[in-house]
Amino acid sequence: MSALRELLKAAIALPIVLVVGFVAYVLFVMGPIGWIGLAVLTFGVAWLYGEWTGDPRDRDAAVDRVSCPECGARNEADAPGCDYCGASLVD
Ligand SMILES: [Zn+2]
């Protein structure tokens, strides 16, 4: 049974060692310029992902908003009164 456990451990460890070794080898071969390129690529993908999925604040900005005449707070254009001071937003 012990031999089987050792075999199982090797079967799990081998792919990990291969992947880590491969990544380390690729990083080594690329050199500093490759690392910078990889970092730029990673940030670029992250930025694009953020652009595609959209920021909740951007969606909020798309809603029409008006300033309260009393306190200046921003409220949704179709709100009957100010969320902050209660002043009427309807003329
Ligand atoms: Zn107000």
PDB file of the backbone (N, CA, C, O) and the ligand in Angstrom, with CONECT records:
HET     ZN  A 101       1
ATOM      1  N   MET A   1       0.833  -1.207   0.000  1.00  0.00           N
ATOM      2  CA  MET A   1       0.000   0.000   0.000  1.00  0.00           C
ATOM      3  C   MET A   1       0.867   1.255   0.000  1.00  0.00           C
ATOM      4  O   MET A   1       0.522   2.263  -0.616  1.00  0.00           O
ATOM      5  N   SER A   2       1.964   1.179   0.681  1.00  0.00           N
ATOM      6  CA  SER A   2       2.860   2.317   0.773  1.00  0.00           C
ATOM      7  C   SER A   2       3.369   2.720  -0.607  1.00  0.00           C
ATOM      8  O   SER A   2       3.504   3.903  -0.918  1.00  0.00           O
ATOM      9  N   ALA A   3       3.645   1.712  -1.419  1.00  0.00           N
ATOM     10  CA  ALA A   3       4.156   1.984  -2.764  1.00  0.00           C
ATOM     11  C   ALA A   3       3.103   2.700  -3.598  1.00  0.00           C
ATOM     12  O   ALA A   3       3.410   3.583  -4.399  1.00  0.00           O
ATOM     13  N   LEU A   4       1.843   2.294  -3.389  1.00  0.00           N
ATOM     14  CA  LEU A   4       0.742   2.914  -4.128  1.00  0.00           C
ATOM     15  C   LEU A   4       0.607   4.381  -3.740  1.00  0.00           C
ATOM     16  O   LEU A   4       0.382   5.245  -4.588  1.00  0.00           O
ATOM     17  N   ARG A   5       0.750   4.648  -2.437  1.00  0.00           N
ATOM     18  CA  ARG A   5       0.662   6.031  -1.956  1.00  0.00           C
ATOM     19  C   ARG A   5       1.783   6.877  -2.538  1.00  0.00           C
ATOM     20  O   ARG A   5       1.580   8.031  -2.915  1.00  0.00           O
ATOM     21  N   GLU A   6       2.960   6.288  -2.603  1.00  0.00           N
ATOM     22  CA  GLU A   6       4.101   7.014  -3.168  1.00  0.00           C
ATOM     23  C   GLU A   6       3.862   7.324  -4.645  1.00  0.00           C
ATOM     24  O   GLU A   6       4.194   8.400  -5.142  1.00  0.00           O
ATOM     25  N   LEU A   7       3.266   6.328  -5.334  1.00  0.00           N
ATOM     26  CA  LEU A   7       2.970   6.485  -6.762  1.00  0.00           C
ATOM     27  C   LEU A   7       1.942   7.594  -6.954  1.00  0.00           C
ATOM     28  O   LEU A   7       2.049   8.412  -7.868  1.00  0.00           O
ATOM     29  N   LEU A   8       0.930   7.604  -6.059  1.00  0.00           N
ATOM     30  CA  LEU A   8      -0.136   8.602  -6.129  1.00  0.00           C
ATOM     31  C   LEU A   8       0.437   9.997  -5.891  1.00  0.00           C
ATOM     32  O   LEU A   8       0.085  10.957  -6.577  1.00  0.00           O
ATOM     33  N   LYS A   9       1.332  10.085  -4.898  1.00  0.00           N
ATOM     34  CA  LYS A   9       1.966  11.366  -4.596  1.00  0.00           C
ATOM     35  C   LYS A   9       2.767  11.871  -5.792  1.00  0.00           C
ATOM     36  O   LYS A   9       2.750  13.059  -6.115  1.00  0.00           O
ATOM     37  N   ALA A  10       3.468  10.942  -6.441  1.00  0.00           N
ATOM     38  CA  ALA A  10       4.277  11.296  -7.605  1.00  0.00           C
ATOM     39  C   ALA A  10       3.385  11.738  -8.762  1.00  0.00           C
ATOM     40  O   ALA A  10       3.723  12.657  -9.507  1.00  0.00           O
ATOM     41  N   ALA A  11       2.233  11.063  -8.900  1.00  0.00           N
ATOM     42  CA  ALA A  11       1.302  11.384  -9.984  1.00  0.00           C
ATOM     43  C   ALA A  11       0.727  12.786  -9.800  1.00  0.00           C
ATOM     44  O   ALA A  11       0.414  13.468 -10.776  1.00  0.00           O
ATOM     45  N   ILE A  12       0.589  13.216  -8.529  1.00  0.00           N
ATOM     46  CA  ILE A  12       0.072  14.558  -8.256  1.00  0.00           C
ATOM     47  C   ILE A  12       1.195  15.581  -8.359  1.00  0.00           C
ATOM     48  O   ILE A  12       1.013  16.671  -8.901  1.00  0.00           O
ATOM     49  N   ALA A  13       2.360  15.213  -7.828  1.00  0.00           N
ATOM     50  CA  ALA A  13       3.476  16.158  -7.767  1.00  0.00           C
ATOM     51  C   ALA A  13       4.095  16.411  -9.144  1.00  0.00           C
ATOM     52  O   ALA A  13       4.530  17.525  -9.438  1.00  0.00           O
ATOM     53  N   LEU A  14       4.132  15.391  -9.970  1.00  0.00           N
ATOM     54  CA  LEU A  14       4.814  15.526 -11.263  1.00  0.00           C
ATOM     55  C   LEU A  14       4.232  16.633 -12.139  1.00  0.00           C
ATOM     56  O   LEU A  14       4.988  17.475 -12.624  1.00  0.00           O
ATOM     57  N   PRO A  15       2.904  16.663 -12.363  1.00  0.00           N
ATOM     58  CA  PRO A  15       2.346  17.748 -13.187  1.00  0.00           C
ATOM     59  C   PRO A  15       2.611  19.119 -12.605  1.00  0.00           C
ATOM     60  O   PRO A  15       2.866  20.072 -13.341  1.00  0.00           O
ATOM     61  N   ILE A  16       2.549  19.229 -11.249  1.00  0.00           N
ATOM     62  CA  ILE A  16       2.800  20.521 -10.597  1.00  0.00           C
ATOM     63  C   ILE A  16       4.237  20.959 -10.856  1.00  0.00           C
ATOM     64  O   ILE A  16       4.502  22.106 -11.216  1.00  0.00           O
ATOM     65  N   VAL A  17       5.160  20.010 -10.661  1.00  0.00           N
ATOM     66  CA  VAL A  17       6.577  20.309 -10.883  1.00  0.00           C
ATOM     67  C   VAL A  17       6.811  20.698 -12.343  1.00  0.00           C
ATOM     68  O   VAL A  17       7.574  21.620 -12.631  1.00  0.00           O
ATOM     69  N   LEU A  18       6.151  19.992 -13.260  1.00  0.00           N
ATOM     70  CA  LEU A  18       6.311  20.279 -14.689  1.00  0.00           C
ATOM     71  C   LEU A  18       5.790  21.672 -15.024  1.00  0.00           C
ATOM     72  O   LEU A  18       6.445  22.421 -15.749  1.00  0.00           O
ATOM     73  N   VAL A  19       4.604  22.026 -14.497  1.00  0.00           N
ATOM     74  CA  VAL A  19       3.991  23.327 -14.790  1.00  0.00           C
ATOM     75  C   VAL A  19       4.830  24.449 -14.197  1.00  0.00           C
ATOM     76  O   VAL A  19       5.132  25.435 -14.869  1.00  0.00           O
ATOM     77  N   VAL A  20       5.207  24.290 -12.917  1.00  0.00           N
ATOM     78  CA  VAL A  20       6.020  25.317 -12.254  1.00  0.00           C
ATOM     79  C   VAL A  20       7.359  25.460 -12.972  1.00  0.00           C
ATOM     80  O   VAL A  20       7.841  26.570 -13.195  1.00  0.00           O
ATOM     81  N   GLY A  21       7.947  24.329 -13.326  1.00  0.00           N
ATOM     82  CA  GLY A  21       9.220  24.347 -14.035  1.00  0.00           C
ATOM     83  C   GLY A  21       9.089  25.017 -15.397  1.00  0.00           C
ATOM     84  O   GLY A  21       9.961  25.785 -15.803  1.00  0.00           O
ATOM     85  N   PHE A  22       8.005  24.726 -16.096  1.00  0.00           N
ATOM     86  CA  PHE A  22       7.768  25.314 -17.412  1.00  0.00           C
ATOM     87  C   PHE A  22       7.600  26.830 -17.310  1.00  0.00           C
ATOM     88  O   PHE A  22       8.180  27.580 -18.094  1.00  0.00           O
ATOM     89  N   VAL A  23       6.797  27.274 -16.334  1.00  0.00           N
ATOM     90  CA  VAL A  23       6.563  28.707 -16.126  1.00  0.00           C
ATOM     91  C   VAL A  23       7.872  29.403 -15.779  1.00  0.00           C
ATOM     92  O   VAL A  23       8.182  30.468 -16.314  1.00  0.00           O
ATOM     93  N   ALA A  24       8.643  28.788 -14.871  1.00  0.00           N
ATOM     94  CA  ALA A  24       9.934  29.356 -14.475  1.00  0.00           C
ATOM     95  C   ALA A  24      10.864  29.434 -15.679  1.00  0.00           C
ATOM     96  O   ALA A  24      11.575  30.425 -15.852  1.00  0.00           O
ATOM     97  N   TYR A  25      10.862  28.400 -16.510  1.00  0.00           N
ATOM     98  CA  TYR A  25      11.714  28.368 -17.701  1.00  0.00           C
ATOM     99  C   TYR A  25      11.308  29.469 -18.691  1.00  0.00           C
ATOM    100  O   TYR A  25      12.163  30.171 -19.230  1.00  0.00           O
ATOM    101  N   VAL A  26       9.999  29.612 -18.924  1.00  0.00           N
ATOM    102  CA  VAL A  26       9.505  30.632 -19.859  1.00  0.00           C
ATOM    103  C   VAL A  26       9.878  32.021 -19.351  1.00  0.00           C
ATOM    104  O   VAL A  26      10.345  32.866 -20.115  1.00  0.00           O
ATOM    105  N   LEU A  27       9.668  32.252 -18.044  1.00  0.00           N
ATOM    106  CA  LEU A  27       9.999  33.554 -17.454  1.00  0.00           C
ATOM    107  C   LEU A  27      11.495  33.832 -17.582  1.00  0.00           C
ATOM    108  O   LEU A  27      11.907  34.961 -17.849  1.00  0.00           O
ATOM    109  N   PHE A  28      12.305  32.781 -17.387  1.00  0.00           N
ATOM    110  CA  PHE A  28      13.757  32.933 -17.472  1.00  0.00           C
ATOM    111  C   PHE A  28      14.175  33.260 -18.900  1.00  0.00           C
ATOM    112  O   PHE A  28      15.017  34.130 -19.124  1.00  0.00           O
ATOM    113  N   VAL A  29      13.582  32.561 -19.862  1.00  0.00           N
ATOM    114  CA  VAL A  29      13.934  32.752 -21.276  1.00  0.00           C
ATOM    115  C   VAL A  29      13.499  34.138 -21.759  1.00  0.00           C
ATOM    116  O   VAL A  29      14.197  34.778 -22.546  1.00  0.00           O
ATOM    117  N   MET A  30      12.327  34.595 -21.275  1.00  0.00           N
ATOM    118  CA  MET A  30      11.817  35.897 -21.718  1.00  0.00           C
ATOM    119  C   MET A  30      12.728  37.038 -21.283  1.00  0.00           C
ATOM    120  O   MET A  30      12.957  37.980 -22.041  1.00  0.00           O
ATOM    121  N   GLY A  31      13.243  36.952 -20.074  1.00  0.00           N
ATOM    122  CA  GLY A  31      14.093  38.016 -19.548  1.00  0.00           C
ATOM    123  C   GLY A  31      13.270  39.204 -19.111  1.00  0.00           C
ATOM    124  O   GLY A  31      12.044  39.190 -19.219  1.00  0.00           O
ATOM    125  N   PRO A  32      13.945  40.251 -18.609  1.00  0.00           N
ATOM    126  CA  PRO A  32      13.249  41.429 -18.053  1.00  0.00           C
ATOM    127  C   PRO A  32      12.284  42.079 -19.035  1.00  0.00           C
ATOM    128  O   PRO A  32      11.210  42.527 -18.635  1.00  0.00           O
ATOM    129  N   ILE A  33      12.651  42.138 -20.326  1.00  0.00           N
ATOM    130  CA  ILE A  33      11.764  42.765 -21.314  1.00  0.00           C
ATOM    131  C   ILE A  33      10.474  41.961 -21.435  1.00  0.00           C
ATOM    132  O   ILE A  33       9.385  42.524 -21.547  1.00  0.00           O
ATOM    133  N   GLY A  34      10.613  40.645 -21.410  1.00  0.00           N
ATOM    134  CA  GLY A  34       9.442  39.778 -21.453  1.00  0.00           C
ATOM    135  C   GLY A  34       8.583  39.949 -20.219  1.00  0.00           C
ATOM    136  O   GLY A  34       7.356  39.896 -20.309  1.00  0.00           O
ATOM    137  N   TRP A  35       9.212  40.156 -19.054  1.00  0.00           N
ATOM    138  CA  TRP A  35       8.435  40.344 -17.817  1.00  0.00           C
ATOM    139  C   TRP A  35       7.601  41.617 -17.907  1.00  0.00           C
ATOM    140  O   TRP A  35       6.433  41.644 -17.519  1.00  0.00           O
ATOM    141  N   ILE A  36       8.236  42.686 -18.435  1.00  0.00           N
ATOM    142  CA  ILE A  36       7.518  43.961 -18.580  1.00  0.00           C
ATOM    143  C   ILE A  36       6.363  43.786 -19.565  1.00  0.00           C
ATOM    144  O   ILE A  36       5.249  44.256 -19.332  1.00  0.00           O
ATOM    145  N   GLY A  37       6.656  43.096 -20.673  1.00  0.00           N
ATOM    146  CA  GLY A  37       5.618  42.836 -21.658  1.00  0.00           C
ATOM    147  C   GLY A  37       4.464  42.063 -21.066  1.00  0.00           C
ATOM    148  O   GLY A  37       3.299  42.362 -21.330  1.00  0.00           O
ATOM    149  N   LEU A  38       4.795  41.063 -20.261  1.00  0.00           N
ATOM    150  CA  LEU A  38       3.770  40.239 -19.616  1.00  0.00           C
ATOM    151  C   LEU A  38       2.946  41.083 -18.652  1.00  0.00           C
ATOM    152  O   LEU A  38       1.725  40.942 -18.588  1.00  0.00           O
ATOM    153  N   ALA A  39       3.617  41.965 -17.895  1.00  0.00           N
ATOM    154  CA  ALA A  39       2.917  42.831 -16.941  1.00  0.00           C
ATOM    155  C   ALA A  39       1.973  43.768 -17.683  1.00  0.00           C
ATOM    156  O   ALA A  39       0.828  43.959 -17.273  1.00  0.00           O
ATOM    157  N   VAL A  40       2.464  44.361 -18.795  1.00  0.00           N
ATOM    158  CA  VAL A  40       1.624  45.267 -19.598  1.00  0.00           C
ATOM    159  C   VAL A  40       0.434  44.510 -20.156  1.00  0.00           C
ATOM    160  O   VAL A  40      -0.693  45.007 -20.147  1.00  0.00           O
ATOM    161  N   LEU A  41       0.692  43.306 -20.640  1.00  0.00           N
ATOM    162  CA  LEU A  41      -0.382  42.473 -21.199  1.00  0.00           C
ATOM    163  C   LEU A  41      -1.425  42.161 -20.135  1.00  0.00           C
ATOM    164  O   LEU A  41      -2.627  42.246 -20.387  1.00  0.00           O
ATOM    165  N   THR A  42      -0.949  41.794 -18.928  1.00  0.00           N
ATOM    166  CA  THR A  42      -1.859  41.456 -17.835  1.00  0.00           C
ATOM    167  C   THR A  42      -2.726  42.649 -17.459  1.00  0.00           C
ATOM    168  O   THR A  42      -3.940  42.522 -17.295  1.00  0.00           O
ATOM    169  N   PHE A  43      -2.075  43.834 -17.322  1.00  0.00           N
ATOM    170  CA  PHE A  43      -2.829  45.029 -16.965  1.00  0.00           C
ATOM    171  C   PHE A  43      -3.774  45.423 -18.103  1.00  0.00           C
ATOM    172  O   PHE A  43      -4.886  45.892 -17.863  1.00  0.00           O
ATOM    173  N   GLY A  44      -3.322  45.230 -19.332  1.00  0.00           N
ATOM    174  CA  GLY A  44      -4.164  45.544 -20.490  1.00  0.00           C
ATOM    175  C   GLY A  44      -5.410  44.694 -20.512  1.00  0.00           C
ATOM    176  O   GLY A  44      -6.507  45.197 -20.758  1.00  0.00           O
ATOM    177  N   VAL A  45      -5.251  43.404 -20.256  1.00  0.00           N
ATOM    178  CA  VAL A  45      -6.396  42.490 -20.235  1.00  0.00           C
ATOM    179  C   VAL A  45      -7.330  42.861 -19.091  1.00  0.00           C
ATOM    180  O   VAL A  45      -8.550  42.865 -19.256  1.00  0.00           O
ATOM    181  N   ALA A  46      -6.751  43.176 -17.919  1.00  0.00           N
ATOM    182  CA  ALA A  46      -7.558  43.560 -16.761  1.00  0.00           C
ATOM    183  C   ALA A  46      -8.334  44.834 -17.056  1.00  0.00           C
ATOM    184  O   ALA A  46      -9.500  44.960 -16.680  1.00  0.00           O
ATOM    185  N   TRP A  47      -7.680  45.789 -17.735  1.00  0.00           N
ATOM    186  CA  TRP A  47      -8.327  47.062 -18.073  1.00  0.00           C
ATOM    187  C   TRP A  47      -9.469  46.836 -19.054  1.00  0.00           C
ATOM    188  O   TRP A  47     -10.567  47.367 -18.890  1.00  0.00           O
ATOM    189  N   LEU A  48      -9.179  46.016 -20.103  1.00  0.00           N
ATOM    190  CA  LEU A  48     -10.211  45.716 -21.103  1.00  0.00           C
ATOM    191  C   LEU A  48     -11.394  45.022 -20.449  1.00  0.00           C
ATOM    192  O   LEU A  48     -12.549  45.315 -20.761  1.00  0.00           O
ATOM    193  N   TYR A  49     -11.096  44.091 -19.530  1.00  0.00           N
ATOM    194  CA  TYR A  49     -12.161  43.372 -18.826  1.00  0.00           C
ATOM    195  C   TYR A  49     -13.048  44.357 -18.069  1.00  0.00           C
ATOM    196  O   TYR A  49     -14.273  44.237 -18.072  1.00  0.00           O
ATOM    197  N   GLY A  50     -12.403  45.340 -17.413  1.00  0.00           N
ATOM    198  CA  GLY A  50     -13.143  46.369 -16.677  1.00  0.00           C
ATOM    199  C   GLY A  50     -13.994  47.205 -17.613  1.00  0.00           C
ATOM    200  O   GLY A  50     -15.117  47.575 -17.270  1.00  0.00           O
ATOM    201  N   GLU A  51     -13.463  47.510 -18.811  1.00  0.00           N
ATOM    202  CA  GLU A  51     -14.205  48.296 -19.797  1.00  0.00           C
ATOM    203  C   GLU A  51     -15.437  47.540 -20.289  1.00  0.00           C
ATOM    204  O   GLU A  51     -16.513  48.116 -20.448  1.00  0.00           O
ATOM    205  N   TRP A  52     -15.262  46.252 -20.526  1.00  0.00           N
ATOM    206  CA  TRP A  52     -16.349  45.449 -21.092  1.00  0.00           C
ATOM    207  C   TRP A  52     -17.455  45.209 -20.081  1.00  0.00           C
ATOM    208  O   TRP A  52     -18.641  45.324 -20.391  1.00  0.00           O
ATOM    209  N   THR A  53     -17.043  44.872 -18.863  1.00  0.00           N
ATOM    210  CA  THR A  53     -18.050  44.550 -17.860  1.00  0.00           C
ATOM    211  C   THR A  53     -18.722  45.818 -17.353  1.00  0.00           C
ATOM    212  O   THR A  53     -19.854  45.774 -16.872  1.00  0.00           O
ATOM    213  N   GLY A  54     -18.031  46.945 -17.458  1.00  0.00           N
ATOM    214  CA  GLY A  54     -18.617  48.213 -17.065  1.00  0.00           C
ATOM    215  C   GLY A  54     -18.519  48.455 -15.577  1.00  0.00           C
ATOM    216  O   GLY A  54     -18.713  47.543 -14.774  1.00  0.00           O
ATOM    217  N   ASP A  55     -18.218  49.687 -15.213  1.00  0.00           N
ATOM    218  CA  ASP A  55     -18.126  50.078 -13.816  1.00  0.00           C
ATOM    219  C   ASP A  55     -19.501  50.528 -13.340  1.00  0.00           C
ATOM    220  O   ASP A  55     -20.172  51.273 -14.054  1.00  0.00           O
ATOM    221  N   PRO A  56     -19.941  50.103 -12.164  1.00  0.00           N
ATOM    222  CA  PRO A  56     -21.260  50.529 -11.669  1.00  0.00           C
ATOM    223  C   PRO A  56     -21.399  52.045 -11.613  1.00  0.00           C
ATOM    224  O   PRO A  56     -22.492  52.574 -11.813  1.00  0.00           O
ATOM    225  N   ARG A  57     -20.298  52.752 -11.342  1.00  0.00           N
ATOM    226  CA  ARG A  57     -20.352  54.219 -11.267  1.00  0.00           C
ATOM    227  C   ARG A  57     -20.660  54.830 -12.628  1.00  0.00           C
ATOM    228  O   ARG A  57     -21.320  55.864 -12.723  1.00  0.00           O
ATOM    229  N   ASP A  58     -20.162  54.163 -13.704  1.00  0.00           N
ATOM    230  CA  ASP A  58     -20.448  54.657 -15.057  1.00  0.00           C
ATOM    231  C   ASP A  58     -21.930  54.527 -15.371  1.00  0.00           C
ATOM    232  O   ASP A  58     -22.543  55.413 -15.967  1.00  0.00           O
ATOM    233  N   ARG A  59     -22.496  53.380 -14.948  1.00  0.00           N
ATOM    234  CA  ARG A  59     -23.923  53.171 -15.190  1.00  0.00           C
ATOM    235  C   ARG A  59     -24.740  54.202 -14.416  1.00  0.00           C
ATOM    236  O   ARG A  59     -25.756  54.699 -14.902  1.00  0.00           O
ATOM    237  N   ASP A  60     -24.279  54.516 -13.201  1.00  0.00           N
ATOM    238  CA  ASP A  60     -24.958  55.498 -12.371  1.00  0.00           C
ATOM    239  C   ASP A  60     -24.904  56.865 -13.039  1.00  0.00           C
ATOM    240  O   ASP A  60     -25.871  57.626 -12.991  1.00  0.00           O
ATOM    241  N   ALA A  61     -23.764  57.174 -13.664  1.00  0.00           N
ATOM    242  CA  ALA A  61     -23.579  58.470 -14.307  1.00  0.00           C
ATOM    243  C   ALA A  61     -24.493  58.609 -15.518  1.00  0.00           C
ATOM    244  O   ALA A  61     -24.836  59.718 -15.927  1.00  0.00           O
ATOM    245  N   ALA A  62     -24.888  57.457 -16.090  1.00  0.00           N
ATOM    246  CA  ALA A  62     -25.747  57.483 -17.268  1.00  0.00           C
ATOM    247  C   ALA A  62     -27.164  57.911 -16.910  1.00  0.00           C
ATOM    248  O   ALA A  62     -27.914  58.362 -17.775  1.00  0.00           O
ATOM    249  N   VAL A  63     -27.537  57.771 -15.629  1.00  0.00           N
ATOM    250  CA  VAL A  63     -28.873  58.179 -15.181  1.00  0.00           C
ATOM    251  C   VAL A  63     -28.910  59.709 -15.124  1.00  0.00           C
ATOM    252  O   VAL A  63     -27.977  60.340 -14.627  1.00  0.00           O
ATOM    253  N   ASP A  64     -29.987  60.293 -15.632  1.00  0.00           N
ATOM    254  CA  ASP A  64     -30.139  61.749 -15.579  1.00  0.00           C
ATOM    255  C   ASP A  64     -30.221  62.207 -14.136  1.00  0.00           C
ATOM    256  O   ASP A  64     -30.969  61.652 -13.331  1.00  0.00           O
ATOM    257  N   ARG A  65     -29.441  63.227 -13.825  1.00  0.00           N
ATOM    258  CA  ARG A  65     -29.430  63.717 -12.455  1.00  0.00           C
ATOM    259  C   ARG A  65     -29.564  65.233 -12.448  1.00  0.00           C
ATOM    260  O   ARG A  65     -29.128  65.919 -13.372  1.00  0.00           O
ATOM    261  N   VAL A  66     -30.166  65.727 -11.405  1.00  0.00           N
ATOM    262  CA  VAL A  66     -30.322  67.168 -11.246  1.00  0.00           C
ATOM    263  C   VAL A  66     -29.784  67.574  -9.878  1.00  0.00           C
ATOM    264  O   VAL A  66     -29.790  66.783  -8.935  1.00  0.00           O
ATOM    265  N   SER A  67     -29.324  68.805  -9.784  1.00  0.00           N
ATOM    266  CA  SER A  67     -28.857  69.319  -8.505  1.00  0.00           C
ATOM    267  C   SER A  67     -30.034  69.894  -7.731  1.00  0.00           C
ATOM    268  O   SER A  67     -30.892  70.574  -8.294  1.00  0.00           O
ATOM    269  N   CYS A  68     -30.063  69.614  -6.437  1.00  0.00           N
ATOM    270  CA  CYS A  68     -31.110  70.164  -5.577  1.00  0.00           C
ATOM    271  C   CYS A  68     -30.922  71.680  -5.480  1.00  0.00           C
ATOM    272  O   CYS A  68     -29.811  72.143  -5.218  1.00  0.00           O
ATOM    273  N   PRO A  69     -31.980  72.456  -5.684  1.00  0.00           N
ATOM    274  CA  PRO A  69     -31.855  73.920  -5.611  1.00  0.00           C
ATOM    275  C   PRO A  69     -31.554  74.404  -4.194  1.00  0.00           C
ATOM    276  O   PRO A  69     -31.032  75.505  -4.018  1.00  0.00           O
ATOM    277  N   GLU A  70     -31.873  73.602  -3.189  1.00  0.00           N
ATOM    278  CA  GLU A  70     -31.673  74.005  -1.790  1.00  0.00           C
ATOM    279  C   GLU A  70     -30.284  73.659  -1.278  1.00  0.00           C
ATOM    280  O   GLU A  70     -29.581  74.519  -0.747  1.00  0.00           O
ATOM    281  N   CYS A  71     -29.883  72.384  -1.439  1.00  0.00           N
ATOM    282  CA  CYS A  71     -28.618  71.931  -0.841  1.00  0.00           C
ATOM    283  C   CYS A  71     -27.573  71.538  -1.876  1.00  0.00           C
ATOM    284  O   CYS A  71     -26.416  71.311  -1.524  1.00  0.00           O
ATOM    285  N   GLY A  72     -27.960  71.453  -3.150  1.00  0.00           N
ATOM    286  CA  GLY A  72     -26.980  71.145  -4.198  1.00  0.00           C
ATOM    287  C   GLY A  72     -26.695  69.669  -4.373  1.00  0.00           C
ATOM    288  O   GLY A  72     -25.869  69.299  -5.207  1.00  0.00           O
ATOM    289  N   ALA A  73     -27.368  68.803  -3.599  1.00  0.00           N
ATOM    290  CA  ALA A  73     -27.150  67.363  -3.714  1.00  0.00           C
ATOM    291  C   ALA A  73     -27.640  66.871  -5.066  1.00  0.00           C
ATOM    292  O   ALA A  73     -28.585  67.413  -5.638  1.00  0.00           O
ATOM    293  N   ARG A  74     -26.973  65.826  -5.567  1.00  0.00           N
ATOM    294  CA  ARG A  74     -27.379  65.256  -6.841  1.00  0.00           C
ATOM    295  C   ARG A  74     -28.499  64.260  -6.622  1.00  0.00           C
ATOM    296  O   ARG A  74     -28.386  63.358  -5.791  1.00  0.00           O
ATOM    297  N   ASN A  75     -29.567  64.422  -7.359  1.00  0.00           N
ATOM    298  CA  ASN A  75     -30.710  63.522  -7.277  1.00  0.00           C
ATOM    299  C   ASN A  75     -31.092  63.051  -8.668  1.00  0.00           C
ATOM    300  O   ASN A  75     -30.772  63.694  -9.668  1.00  0.00           O
ATOM    301  N   GLU A  76     -31.783  61.919  -8.717  1.00  0.00           N
ATOM    302  CA  GLU A  76     -32.292  61.449  -9.996  1.00  0.00           C
ATOM    303  C   GLU A  76     -33.308  62.451 -10.528  1.00  0.00           C
ATOM    304  O   GLU A  76     -34.106  63.014  -9.778  1.00  0.00           O
ATOM    305  N   ALA A  77     -33.258  62.658 -11.840  1.00  0.00           N
ATOM    306  CA  ALA A  77     -34.064  63.710 -12.461  1.00  0.00           C
ATOM    307  C   ALA A  77     -35.563  63.514 -12.227  1.00  0.00           C
ATOM    308  O   ALA A  77     -36.314  64.485 -12.137  1.00  0.00           O
ATOM    309  N   ASP A  78     -35.993  62.246 -12.127  1.00  0.00           N
ATOM    310  CA  ASP A  78     -37.433  62.005 -11.976  1.00  0.00           C
ATOM    311  C   ASP A  78     -37.865  61.881 -10.518  1.00  0.00           C
ATOM    312  O   ASP A  78     -39.013  61.537 -10.236  1.00  0.00           O
ATOM    313  N   ALA A  79     -36.940  62.164  -9.583  1.00  0.00           N
ATOM    314  CA  ALA A  79     -37.312  62.099  -8.164  1.00  0.00           C
ATOM    315  C   ALA A  79     -38.162  63.317  -7.815  1.00  0.00           C
ATOM    316  O   ALA A  79     -37.862  64.429  -8.249  1.00  0.00           O
ATOM    317  N   PRO A  80     -39.228  63.109  -7.029  1.00  0.00           N
ATOM    318  CA  PRO A  80     -40.106  64.233  -6.683  1.00  0.00           C
ATOM    319  C   PRO A  80     -39.458  65.190  -5.692  1.00  0.00           C
ATOM    320  O   PRO A  80     -39.740  66.388  -5.711  1.00  0.00           O
ATOM    321  N   GLY A  81     -38.589  64.670  -4.825  1.00  0.00           N
ATOM    322  CA  GLY A  81     -37.960  65.521  -3.821  1.00  0.00           C
ATOM    323  C   GLY A  81     -36.512  65.149  -3.610  1.00  0.00           C
ATOM    324  O   GLY A  81     -36.073  64.072  -4.014  1.00  0.00           O
ATOM    325  N   CYS A  82     -35.760  66.049  -2.971  1.00  0.00           N
ATOM    326  CA  CYS A  82     -34.350  65.808  -2.693  1.00  0.00           C
ATOM    327  C   CYS A  82     -34.203  64.677  -1.671  1.00  0.00           C
ATOM    328  O   CYS A  82     -34.900  64.650  -0.657  1.00  0.00           O
ATOM    329  N   ASP A  83     -33.282  63.741  -1.954  1.00  0.00           N
ATOM    330  CA  ASP A  83     -33.039  62.625  -1.043  1.00  0.00           C
ATOM    331  C   ASP A  83     -32.404  63.104   0.252  1.00  0.00           C
ATOM    332  O   ASP A  83     -32.487  62.424   1.275  1.00  0.00           O
ATOM    333  N   TYR A  84     -31.775  64.266   0.215  1.00  0.00           N
ATOM    334  CA  TYR A  84     -30.955  64.694   1.356  1.00  0.00           C
ATOM    335  C   TYR A  84     -31.688  65.697   2.252  1.00  0.00           C
ATOM    336  O   TYR A  84     -31.674  65.564   3.476  1.00  0.00           O
ATOM    337  N   CYS A  85     -32.332  66.707   1.638  1.00  0.00           N
ATOM    338  CA  CYS A  85     -32.984  67.728   2.469  1.00  0.00           C
ATOM    339  C   CYS A  85     -34.491  67.746   2.302  1.00  0.00           C
ATOM    340  O   CYS A  85     -35.189  68.439   3.043  1.00  0.00           O
ATOM    341  N   GLY A  86     -35.009  66.984   1.327  1.00  0.00           N
ATOM    342  CA  GLY A  86     -36.449  66.869   1.191  1.00  0.00           C
ATOM    343  C   GLY A  86     -37.085  67.970   0.354  1.00  0.00           C
ATOM    344  O   GLY A  86     -38.294  67.942   0.124  1.00  0.00           O
ATOM    345  N   ALA A  87     -36.299  68.934  -0.105  1.00  0.00           N
ATOM    346  CA  ALA A  87     -36.846  70.033  -0.901  1.00  0.00           C
ATOM    347  C   ALA A  87     -37.437  69.488  -2.199  1.00  0.00           C
ATOM    348  O   ALA A  87     -36.941  68.507  -2.753  1.00  0.00           O
ATOM    349  N   SER A  88     -38.492  70.128  -2.676  1.00  0.00           N
ATOM    350  CA  SER A  88     -39.128  69.692  -3.911  1.00  0.00           C
ATOM    351  C   SER A  88     -38.224  69.984  -5.093  1.00  0.00           C
ATOM    352  O   SER A  88     -37.647  71.065  -5.206  1.00  0.00           O
ATOM    353  N   LEU A  89     -38.111  68.988  -5.981  1.00  0.00           N
ATOM    354  CA  LEU A  89     -37.312  69.171  -7.185  1.00  0.00           C
ATOM    355  C   LEU A  89     -38.207  69.503  -8.369  1.00  0.00           C
ATOM    356  O   LEU A  89     -37.722  69.741  -9.476  1.00  0.00           O
ATOM    357  N   VAL A  90     -39.511  69.516  -8.132  1.00  0.00           N
ATOM    358  CA  VAL A  90     -40.462  69.804  -9.212  1.00  0.00           C
ATOM    359  C   VAL A  90     -40.829  71.294  -9.145  1.00  0.00           C
ATOM    360  O   VAL A  90     -41.252  71.804  -8.107  1.00  0.00           O
ATOM    361  N   ASP A  91     -40.659  71.947 -10.246  1.00  0.00           N
ATOM    362  CA  ASP A  91     -40.981  73.399 -10.275  1.00  0.00           C
ATOM    363  C   ASP A  91     -42.488  73.618 -10.346  1.00  0.00           C
ATOM    364  O   ASP A  91     -42.944  74.761 -10.378  1.00  0.00           O
TER     365      ASP A  91
HETATM  366 ZN    ZN A 101     -31.556  69.040  -1.161  1.00  0.00          ZN2+
END
